[in-house]
Amino acid sequence: MADTPEEIKKAQKKYLLIGLILFAFTIVTVAVATVPALDFGKHGFDTWDAIIGLCIASVKATLVALIFMHLNHEKKSIYLFIVLGVLGGLSLIGLTGWAFIDPIEYGTATEGNGFFNPEMVIEEE
Amino acid sequence: MEIPYTVTARKDTGLFNAKVGIWLFLASEVMLFGGLFSGYVFLRIYADYPWPERALPVLPGLINTFVLIGSSVTVVFAWAALKMRQWRRFQFFMAITIACAGIFMVLKGLEYNAKWNHQAVRMDDFTIVEGHTHKAVIDEDGHFHEVHEGDDPHGTPFKANAVIFKAERVSFSLVRAHESWIDSMLSQAEERHSKLVAQKQKGTTGIFLYGALVDFEADADKRKAAEEDIVKEYQTAEKIARKIGEKSLYIPDGTPLSYALLKKAREIFIAGRAHNAEIRTGILRTKWKDAHANHPDKGNWEIADEAKITPEDTAGQIVKVLSTLAFEMDPPVPLVLNRSWIKRPIPAKAEQAELRDDTTLAGALQDSPLALAVDAVDFRWMAQKAVEADKDPMKVIESSWIFSDKNEHAAEYKKLWKMHKKRIEKLEEHLVEKYKRDKLGNPKRVSTETERYRMGWKDLLQYAKAEEEGVFPGEEKFDDLRPSMTDGFTGPDHKNADVKRLHAFPELKVPHEKVAMASAFTPKWNTYYAIYFTLTGLHGLHVIGGALVLGYYLLFSKGLYRQNPEWLANRVEVGGLFWHFVDLVWIFLFPILYLM
């Protein structure tokens, strides 16, 4: 991280450049989603659009983290916090996988929708 | 006391303390947003309805992305200025950062406002229409009349998304009755020269409510006789009230309804219940004590029958409590009931309506259409249902209510749908021409479900313009008639000159029994809007929180700057780290919510 006034003065140009790159990437993201000629994969939104959109977002996020948040030049302990935080976040996203390994099992009853119906008449013997 | 390690680094971490603190906090924030993104993924994958992909207007989101990226640059410039000991420069860049936060929130507010004021209706056949609800009034007979711009309505206009019910009798739950709903009913009754009065029961003299046992009401018949005697003897309500005491209430026939009266009755009801509970508990306590004394060797379950309380035990000690009070509408007049008050669906020609506060109205349902200017017709869900039932979606769509003779505006919708189908046909032709067919002869690219089954506001306006100019889909000029990305900044633009001139947004009156769900574009409409508001709302709170902290540095840190500028620089660095994180979250939110 730039610390002396001279270094900081120099670094400002870099910050500005990164800002401009982020602007450019934003325009690319929107263009890919809205301009028909740049439509990847199938016509309209599909998996490829999601992958491209998220890849561009990840690159942008990395630039913000590395340059603006000075992670390119940081102490090891900070990296540890980030890695743990990101792993925690990803594992929470990974929890959706639970729905695949333990899917909802629907009953096999042919009548009723699974909810108690108070108006249902119970015939007494 | 001096706080250590505000400027110098600790030997063990190599960092000043606040930096360790903010990074730990940001790590927890990553997990918070990670959990919410996880929720988004789950809701999207498992949605049992067509997910509204690319449903939000892109421009406000795009501008907000630029604004946040710009503010990330300026906040790092503000920090650099402090490092170089340039106070003025710091102030300049920090002020821009905070202004950016302001712009972001204003745009977010405009976007939210557009959602909250945009009506969506799902019909019972899964047709979805979107638009702006009209205002309406009812006449004395309860007939519905739309109010349009420039009209001079007779009566107070209401949003034409209500249930109109000619009430003869209204009964309120004393415990749950909702004050503002009662006030609304009272003011409507007054406006229509009617009033709600205590039920006039034949052969009685009014209603007595008891909060405790009074000497004359040991038994029901005697009580009734005693009540009649009291009314005869004391005559005026004040005197009767004095006789029966503060814990009871006398409501003479014809007493007008007021929330204060219901509140008093509720107090009496609660006191009566407490009185009864006290009596019952006392009796039970004695009975259990006696039962234990009579059978010292037996367990509770064996003597439970003996200790059971019976009506004979409480005879003459328990007061009868009333949990509801009925009032008559004198004379019966129509009431406009907000749709959100309704507890359960009211069938056509219903004679009863129940509200969520357990108020029950008896009378007759009036014609209560939901009237709106439609800016989108969406058949995607209907098509999905048709496919599930192994039917041809197009046939199902074309036999739906909106195109049927029962819809007085059906002709307009048929005309629009014809143009829409033609447009999709031309689009399919274009896709085959451009991307060819695969080996099996199937087109490599086809239109999306959204294109096929949804007519959005830009489509409707384009079709109206095309009709005016006699242009048809497939002709070059047809595409030029489409509104651009900058039209309708936050959504359908009902004030657009072309929309007004061409009546591009057709009218629709959805009969009350066809409305399966009506909502603004709020979290209740579907899970997409629920997660949209949760994610963007939480992000917005972060923007506000960050701006407050940065604003504090800007306005109240001159003293610290003079005393210890490096400390202030460190503070701004930490605040800046949070600000960059806010930007970083938006970098993901924008494509996910607006472009996917």
HADDOCK unambig.tbl for C-alpha pairs under 7 A between the chains (distance, minus, plus):
assign (segid A and resid 5 and name CA) (segid B and resid 83 and name CA) 6.49 0.50 0.50
assign (segid A and resid 5 and name CA) (segid B and resid 84 and name CA) 5.16 0.50 0.50
assign (segid A and resid 8 and name CA) (segid B and resid 80 and name CA) 6.17 0.50 0.50
assign (segid A and resid 12 and name CA) (segid B and resid 77 and name CA) 6.82 0.50 0.50
assign (segid A and resid 15 and name CA) (segid B and resid 73 and name CA) 6.35 0.50 0.50
assign (segid A and resid 16 and name CA) (segid B and resid 73 and name CA) 6.60 0.50 0.50
assign (segid A and resid 19 and name CA) (segid B and resid 69 and name CA) 6.51 0.50 0.50
assign (segid A and resid 19 and name CA) (segid B and resid 70 and name CA) 6.76 0.50 0.50
assign (segid A and resid 19 and name CA) (segid B and resid 73 and name CA) 6.12 0.50 0.50
assign (segid A and resid 23 and name CA) (segid B and resid 66 and name CA) 6.45 0.50 0.50
assign (segid A and resid 33 and name CA) (segid B and resid 595 and name CA) 6.08 0.50 0.50
assign (segid A and resid 42 and name CA) (segid B and resid 445 and name CA) 5.92 0.50 0.50
assign (segid A and resid 43 and name CA) (segid B and resid 445 and name CA) 5.58 0.50 0.50
assign (segid A and resid 43 and name CA) (segid B and resid 446 and name CA) 6.33 0.50 0.50
assign (segid A and resid 43 and name CA) (segid B and resid 447 and name CA) 6.53 0.50 0.50
assign (segid A and resid 43 and name CA) (segid B and resid 448 and name CA) 6.87 0.50 0.50
assign (segid A and resid 44 and name CA) (segid B and resid 448 and name CA) 6.10 0.50 0.50
assign (segid A and resid 45 and name CA) (segid B and resid 596 and name CA) 6.62 0.50 0.50
assign (segid A and resid 50 and name CA) (segid B and resid 596 and name CA) 6.46 0.50 0.50
assign (segid A and resid 53 and name CA) (segid B and resid 591 and name CA) 6.35 0.50 0.50
assign (segid A and resid 57 and name CA) (segid B and resid 587 and name CA) 5.86 0.50 0.50
assign (segid A and resid 57 and name CA) (segid B and resid 588 and name CA) 5.77 0.50 0.50
assign (segid A and resid 61 and name CA) (segid B and resid 584 and name CA) 5.46 0.50 0.50
assign (segid A and resid 61 and name CA) (segid B and resid 587 and name CA) 6.66 0.50 0.50
assign (segid A and resid 64 and name CA) (segid B and resid 580 and name CA) 6.92 0.50 0.50
assign (segid A and resid 64 and name CA) (segid B and resid 584 and name CA) 6.88 0.50 0.50
assign (segid A and resid 68 and name CA) (segid B and resid 76 and name CA) 6.72 0.50 0.50
assign (segid A and resid 69 and name CA) (segid B and resid 577 and name CA) 5.79 0.50 0.50
assign (segid A and resid 69 and name CA) (segid B and resid 580 and name CA) 6.83 0.50 0.50
assign (segid A and resid 77 and name CA) (segid B and resid 13 and name CA) 6.98 0.50 0.50
assign (segid A and resid 78 and name CA) (segid B and resid 23 and name CA) 6.64 0.50 0.50
assign (segid A and resid 81 and name CA) (segid B and resid 23 and name CA) 6.73 0.50 0.50
assign (segid A and resid 81 and name CA) (segid B and resid 24 and name CA) 6.21 0.50 0.50
assign (segid A and resid 81 and name CA) (segid B and resid 27 and name CA) 6.08 0.50 0.50
assign (segid A and resid 82 and name CA) (segid B and resid 27 and name CA) 5.76 0.50 0.50
assign (segid A and resid 85 and name CA) (segid B and resid 27 and name CA) 4.24 0.50 0.50
assign (segid A and resid 85 and name CA) (segid B and resid 28 and name CA) 6.22 0.50 0.50
assign (segid A and resid 85 and name CA) (segid B and resid 30 and name CA) 5.81 0.50 0.50
assign (segid A and resid 85 and name CA) (segid B and resid 31 and name CA) 5.97 0.50 0.50
assign (segid A and resid 86 and name CA) (segid B and resid 30 and name CA) 6.28 0.50 0.50
assign (segid A and resid 86 and name CA) (segid B and resid 31 and name CA) 6.94 0.50 0.50
assign (segid A and resid 88 and name CA) (segid B and resid 31 and name CA) 5.62 0.50 0.50
assign (segid A and resid 89 and name CA) (segid B and resid 30 and name CA) 5.86 0.50 0.50
assign (segid A and resid 89 and name CA) (segid B and resid 31 and name CA) 4.13 0.50 0.50
assign (segid A and resid 89 and name CA) (segid B and resid 34 and name CA) 4.18 0.50 0.50
assign (segid A and resid 89 and name CA) (segid B and resid 35 and name CA) 6.34 0.50 0.50
assign (segid A and resid 90 and name CA) (segid B and resid 34 and name CA) 6.42 0.50 0.50
assign (segid A and resid 92 and name CA) (segid B and resid 34 and name CA) 6.16 0.50 0.50
assign (segid A and resid 92 and name CA) (segid B and resid 35 and name CA) 5.21 0.50 0.50
assign (segid A and resid 92 and name CA) (segid B and resid 38 and name CA) 6.17 0.50 0.50
assign (segid A and resid 93 and name CA) (segid B and resid 34 and name CA) 6.26 0.50 0.50
assign (segid A and resid 93 and name CA) (segid B and resid 35 and name CA) 6.26 0.50 0.50
assign (segid A and resid 93 and name CA) (segid B and resid 37 and name CA) 6.76 0.50 0.50
assign (segid A and resid 93 and name CA) (segid B and resid 38 and name CA) 4.08 0.50 0.50
assign (segid A and resid 96 and name CA) (segid B and resid 38 and name CA) 6.63 0.50 0.50
assign (segid A and resid 96 and name CA) (segid B and resid 42 and name CA) 5.84 0.50 0.50
